[in-house]
Amino acid sequence: MNDVLPAQIAAWQHLEGTVRDLLTDYGYEEIRVPIVEHTELFKRAIGEFTDVVEKEMYTFTDQGGESLTLRPEATAGVMRAAISNGMLRGARHKLWCIGPMFRHERPQKGRYRQFYQVNVEAIGFPGPDVDAELMAMTARLWRRLGIERVKLNINSLGTPEARRVYREKLVAYFRGHEARLDSDSKRRLEGNPLRILDSKNPEMQEIIAAAPLLTDHLDPESREHFDTLCNTLQDIGVAYEVNPRLVRGLDYYTRTVFEWTTDALGAQDAVCSGGRYDGLIAQLGGESTPGVGFAMGVERAVELLVQAQRVPPAAAADVYVVVNGARATAAGPGLVERLRDGLPQVRFELNLGGGNFKTQFRRADRSGAALALIIGDDELARGVVAMKPLRQEASQTECPIAALPAGVEAALALASRRQG
Ligand code: HAM
């Protein structure tokens, strides 16, 4: 599990702010759901034979004897919230949330046991138009962030019925090659044979390449849904590749699945992935409502931002307030609070914890401020404060306390302009 340190926060906040604005532009509303849910919810939603449920959940029994789990993903919890708060009844919702997810995976670069997701869900929309819009929205997100090394892969998993037929064919095919399957794939053959197609084992690639394709077994409605999606993407100008082996690791998907991958992060190449889950809400006991959504891995997207050198500079102070002498140290806090009242758009940093003049100026320099405001006993006695631009050669000036805050505002404007 990761600490996000102050030095990394500028990237995180830039990403979060950009995502929030974008989602608001597209009409999505924020929802906040609990981190802990009943274990049963994830078993039913994600599927008993998935890696997530079989091996990766942080599950514990609470004081009341109930089995609870730290959410490994957000879709199940958001659907539970929509059902238990009576949000369905034919209504449509475009929802998003951000927060930590927990999976007990083997940690490596880009893969953590606690990681953040931006999770987006559109419920009540059956057509491929919303699928396409979600992809166009993500493409726009990369453009706004200046992230270029990402590619969109799409596929259709068809309806559960079509998949059942395909699954039988696939199992028969892999049984015919059982001796060449690795142990993971042998295990998956019983519970989740489609996941074999996802195997990264190089020795499995040849058998996988010759396996029957789900895209050749789609039901006519799913075929039409997928064709319309492809046409819409072309029309919008979102580049994509059809990847018939894209299956996803969670069981609730039907029809459209998609994944944004990158070649910039090594093995953990999925930055953002999702798909349609038309059966999930009914499966969880809600009235049958279609849904589609995706989640973006925040750590991975932040890493792409850093690599692309698109992180804005961290916010610095504008004015550093130096205090010199006993009276000035006592008067400083009140004076600075009044300046903050008068100039709410200006960032003041008051020197705290003492220090001689030289130390305080060193701190002022490191703060990034453009202007130092000097409150000294001598100045106070004369009813003035001194001001010194920090980023260029310019002499110290004085401003009557009675002329604050306008005097500081003018000096700061001058100091910042010269600096720029
Ligand atoms: P997922 O593919 O399991 O989908 O995860 C979505 C994204 O979360 C991945 O593409 C990846 O960027 C990030 N991610 C997953 N595991 C880790 C990890 N251990 N460390 C760092 N990042 C990780 C879902 O979770 C679905 N609920 C998405 C969805 C929403 N489908 C429909 N609606």
Boltz pocket constraint, residues with backbone or C-beta under 6 A from the ligand:
constraints:
  - pocket:
      binder: B
      contacts: [[A, 72], [A, 73], [A, 74], [A, 75], [A, 103], [A, 105], [A, 110], [A, 111], [A, 112], [A, 113], [A, 114], [A, 115], [A, 116], [A, 117], [A, 119], [A, 120], [A, 121], [A, 249], [A, 250], [A, 260], [A, 270], [A, 271], [A, 272], [A, 273], [A, 274], [A, 275], [A, 276], [A, 277], [A, 292], [A, 293], [A, 294], [A, 295], [A, 296], [A, 297], [A, 298], [A, 299], [A, 300]]
      max_distance: 6.0
